[in-house]
């Protein structure tokens, strides 16, 4: 799996990882076994960045990820989780992080992110709490999710002893808003992590014109339009992605998408405002 630097950390991270949004509670044993099989398959294909969050399935996603990752040497994986931002005090943030670690069967996270900005709790307070977790050795790196550029700047300036490494945002060929901020992220050496990289229902509702462009590129490389959509994202400097899937075939297809690096003219063609 092709890997790129995360922020300016020197850490290499696969361009395509594995997301776990949608992993729910109160499901059958077979449902959870299928998730585990998919995660194991992804790891075997080099998709060693696994992203989860305490709110996914009310902690169940972290538990399932934990059952998978305990079977591997810790340093072979890059595990990220996200803080539910409605934590008002330093101790409650610390407790949430420790609970995530417990569910994940880990001593530390590679990356801990604030899931989305909270209008009641200041960005500075969240950053101070996460920075303390770095000092305690409970997370190696800090990130945010669903932040605007202005909010990212506030978070950056709030950190005193560590760097902000990523902003995780919804981004795809059908949701390009945050990708237009790439010049800022490249300048600051902050990686943009794209979630929901296949848009709504796996591109099933994509506009006709965009469908034609994707199909043209897909036919050239003998791949699917979904693979083109993933390749398009990770062909751009400073972008990685974390698609989620629940089938072995799809996780294999996702991994293969990393092999296709689109040239500049094809990247440009798939922008919504291209003619």
VMD Tcl script that draws the C-alpha trace (Angstrom):
set ca {
  {0.00 0.00 0.00}
  {1.34 3.42 -0.96}
  {2.04 5.59 2.08}
  {2.54 9.32 2.63}
  {3.71 11.48 5.51}
  {1.12 12.40 8.13}
  {1.32 16.16 8.59}
  {4.93 16.99 9.36}
  {5.42 14.13 11.80}
  {7.70 11.98 9.68}
  {5.19 9.16 10.23}
  {4.17 7.26 7.10}
  {0.48 6.40 6.80}
  {-1.33 4.42 4.07}
  {-3.21 6.61 1.61}
  {-6.28 4.40 2.03}
  {-7.28 3.19 5.47}
  {-10.40 1.67 6.98}
  {-13.35 3.51 8.48}
  {-15.82 1.98 10.94}
  {-18.72 4.43 10.83}
  {-21.96 2.48 10.68}
  {-20.81 -0.36 12.93}
  {-23.84 -0.66 15.21}
  {-24.93 -2.16 18.51}
  {-27.56 -4.86 18.99}
  {-26.55 -6.84 15.90}
  {-26.00 -10.56 15.36}
  {-22.77 -12.40 16.09}
  {-22.35 -12.98 12.34}
  {-22.62 -9.22 11.70}
  {-19.66 -8.58 14.00}
  {-17.70 -11.52 12.60}
  {-18.10 -10.08 9.11}
  {-16.75 -6.71 10.27}
  {-13.75 -8.49 11.80}
  {-13.10 -10.45 8.61}
  {-13.16 -7.24 6.58}
  {-10.80 -5.44 8.97}
  {-8.38 -8.39 8.96}
  {-8.48 -8.47 5.14}
  {-7.81 -4.75 4.96}
  {-4.83 -5.05 7.27}
  {-3.42 -7.88 5.14}
  {-3.64 -5.53 2.13}
  {-1.73 -2.75 3.88}
  {-4.73 -0.75 5.08}
  {-3.28 -0.54 8.58}
  {-4.82 2.85 9.44}
  {-8.11 2.05 11.20}
  {-10.37 4.92 12.20}
  {-13.11 4.67 14.81}
  {-14.88 6.81 17.42}
  {-16.49 6.44 20.82}
  {-19.90 7.38 19.37}
  {-19.86 4.71 16.65}
  {-22.31 2.09 17.90}
  {-22.05 3.63 21.38}
  {-18.57 2.16 21.79}
  {-19.23 -1.08 19.91}
  {-17.05 -0.07 16.94}
  {-14.09 0.44 19.27}
  {-14.75 -2.95 20.89}
  {-14.77 -4.75 17.53}
  {-11.64 -2.92 16.37}
  {-10.04 -3.85 19.70}
  {-10.75 -7.54 19.18}
  {-9.06 -7.33 15.78}
  {-6.00 -5.24 16.59}
  {-4.97 -7.26 19.64}
  {-3.94 -10.00 17.21}
  {-1.19 -7.84 15.64}
  {2.06 -6.29 16.84}
  {1.11 -2.82 18.03}
  {3.69 -1.00 15.93}
  {2.30 -2.49 12.70}
  {-0.99 -0.60 13.04}
  {-2.09 3.04 13.12}
  {-5.22 3.35 15.26}
  {-7.27 6.55 15.45}
  {-10.31 7.33 17.56}
  {-12.40 10.42 18.13}
  {-13.63 12.25 21.20}
  {-17.35 12.97 21.57}
  {-17.01 16.77 21.91}
  {-19.73 17.32 24.51}
  {-17.21 16.89 27.30}
  {-16.99 20.04 29.34}
  {-14.11 19.36 31.74}
  {-10.52 18.18 31.43}
  {-11.17 15.12 33.60}
  {-14.18 14.02 31.54}
  {-12.12 14.28 28.34}
  {-9.33 12.25 29.93}
  {-11.82 9.65 31.16}
  {-13.34 9.34 27.67}
  {-9.90 8.75 26.15}
  {-9.08 6.10 28.74}
  {-12.41 4.36 28.10}
  {-11.67 4.31 24.36}
  {-8.28 2.75 25.07}
  {-9.90 0.14 27.29}
  {-12.41 -0.83 24.59}
  {-9.63 -0.95 22.00}
  {-7.32 -3.07 24.21}
  {-4.59 -0.47 23.69}
  {-2.14 1.39 25.89}
  {-2.06 4.35 23.51}
  {-3.67 5.71 20.35}
  {-1.71 6.80 17.32}
  {-4.17 9.62 16.69}
  {-6.92 11.17 18.82}
  {-9.29 13.66 17.22}
  {-12.07 15.93 18.39}
  {-15.05 14.59 16.43}
  {-16.60 17.98 15.64}
  {-16.43 21.51 17.08}
  {-18.63 22.19 20.08}
  {-20.03 25.74 20.26}
  {-20.19 25.49 24.07}
  {-16.70 24.12 24.77}
  {-13.86 26.26 23.46}
  {-11.47 24.84 20.89}
  {-8.62 25.89 23.17}
  {-9.98 23.76 26.03}
  {-10.22 20.67 23.83}
  {-6.71 21.22 22.49}
  {-5.21 21.64 25.97}
  {-6.86 18.41 27.09}
  {-5.63 16.48 24.06}
  {-2.15 17.92 24.43}
  {-2.10 16.63 28.00}
  {-2.91 13.16 26.65}
  {0.13 13.39 24.37}
  {2.28 14.26 27.39}
  {0.84 11.26 29.26}
  {1.70 8.95 26.36}
  {-1.94 8.11 25.66}
  {-1.92 9.42 22.10}
  {0.96 10.09 19.76}
  {-0.76 12.70 17.59}
  {-3.69 15.13 17.72}
  {-6.27 15.91 15.07}
  {-9.70 17.42 14.55}
  {-12.72 16.53 12.45}
  {-15.33 18.63 10.68}
  {-13.51 21.88 11.47}
  {-13.49 24.93 9.22}
  {-10.19 26.52 8.21}
  {-10.74 29.25 10.80}
  {-11.37 26.66 13.52}
  {-8.27 24.72 12.45}
  {-6.21 27.90 12.81}
  {-7.55 28.42 16.33}
  {-6.68 24.81 17.21}
  {-3.17 25.17 15.77}
  {-2.46 28.28 17.82}
  {-3.86 26.69 20.99}
  {-1.28 23.90 20.90}
  {1.99 24.73 22.64}
  {4.02 21.52 22.65}
  {2.71 19.49 19.72}
  {1.32 19.94 16.22}
  {-2.10 19.43 14.71}
  {-1.63 16.68 12.12}
  {-5.00 16.31 10.37}
  {-8.51 17.57 9.80}
  {-10.92 14.73 9.00}
  {-13.71 15.98 6.75}
  {-16.41 14.73 4.40}
  {-14.83 14.83 0.95}
  {-15.43 13.06 -2.34}
  {-16.01 13.76 -6.02}
  {-19.53 14.76 -4.97}
  {-18.53 16.79 -1.88}
  {-15.57 18.99 -2.82}
  {-16.02 21.96 -0.46}
  {-13.16 21.11 1.92}
  {-10.86 20.04 -0.90}
  {-10.86 23.63 -2.13}
  {-9.00 24.49 1.09}
  {-6.08 22.21 0.16}
  {-3.68 25.14 -0.48}
  {-4.08 26.12 3.20}
  {-3.55 22.56 4.47}
  {-0.51 22.05 2.26}
  {1.01 25.32 3.42}
  {0.52 24.33 7.07}
  {1.52 20.70 6.41}
  {-1.75 19.36 7.80}
  {-3.08 16.19 6.19}
  {-6.68 16.20 5.00}
  {-8.40 12.90 5.82}
  {-11.48 12.27 3.68}
  {-14.38 10.32 5.13}
  {-17.40 9.21 3.07}
  {-15.12 9.22 0.00}
  {-17.73 7.55 -2.18}
  {-20.41 10.08 -1.38}
  {-24.03 9.10 -1.00}
  {-24.83 5.42 -1.60}
  {-21.53 4.66 -3.30}
  {-21.98 7.24 -6.09}
  {-25.45 5.89 -6.97}
  {-26.91 9.40 -7.12}
  {-24.05 11.18 -8.86}
  {-24.85 13.81 -11.50}
  {-24.83 12.62 -15.12}
  {-21.92 14.82 -16.22}
  {-19.72 13.67 -13.34}
  {-20.75 10.07 -14.03}
  {-19.55 10.42 -17.63}
  {-16.17 11.78 -16.50}
  {-15.69 9.01 -13.94}
  {-16.66 6.37 -16.49}
  {-14.19 7.75 -19.02}
  {-11.32 7.48 -16.53}
  {-12.51 4.09 -15.24}
  {-12.48 2.62 -18.75}
  {-8.97 3.94 -19.35}
  {-7.58 2.15 -16.28}
  {-9.96 -0.83 -16.36}
  {-11.31 -0.11 -12.88}
  {-14.69 0.83 -11.40}
  {-15.92 4.40 -10.97}
  {-15.74 3.85 -7.20}
  {-12.05 3.03 -7.51}
  {-11.54 6.14 -9.64}
  {-13.26 8.22 -6.95}
  {-10.83 6.90 -4.32}
  {-7.82 7.24 -6.63}
  {-8.82 10.84 -7.40}
  {-8.70 11.77 -3.72}
  {-5.39 10.11 -2.88}
  {-3.72 11.29 -6.07}
  {-3.90 14.79 -4.60}
  {-0.99 15.88 -2.43}
  {-1.86 15.91 1.26}
  {-5.01 13.77 1.09}
  {-5.70 10.33 2.56}
  {-9.03 8.55 2.93}
  {-10.82 6.08 5.21}
  {-13.64 4.35 3.30}
  {-15.76 1.91 5.24}
  {-17.03 -1.32 3.77}
  {-18.62 -4.50 5.02}
  {-17.61 -6.89 2.23}
  {-14.32 -8.58 1.38}
  {-14.68 -7.77 -2.32}
  {-15.11 -4.08 -1.62}
  {-12.15 -3.87 0.76}
  {-9.98 -5.52 -1.91}
  {-11.24 -3.03 -4.49}
  {-10.53 -0.14 -2.12}
  {-6.95 -1.31 -1.64}
  {-6.40 -1.62 -5.40}
  {-7.51 1.98 -5.85}
  {-4.28 3.10 -4.19}
  {-2.32 1.63 -7.09}
  {-3.72 4.13 -9.60}
  {-2.19 7.60 -9.37}
  {-4.10 9.93 -11.64}
  {-2.19 12.56 -13.63}
  {-2.88 16.25 -13.08}
  {-5.16 16.60 -16.10}
  {-7.48 13.82 -14.88}
  {-7.53 15.19 -11.35}
  {-8.50 18.57 -12.79}
  {-11.17 17.06 -15.04}
  {-13.05 15.59 -12.07}
  {-13.38 18.88 -10.23}
  {-17.02 19.99 -10.24}
  {-16.26 23.35 -11.81}
  {-14.20 21.89 -14.68}
  {-15.59 22.28 -18.18}
}
mol new
graphics top color blue
foreach p $ca { graphics top sphere $p radius 0.5 }
foreach p [lrange $ca 0 end-1] q [lrange $ca 1 end] { graphics top cylinder $p $q radius 0.2 }
display resetview
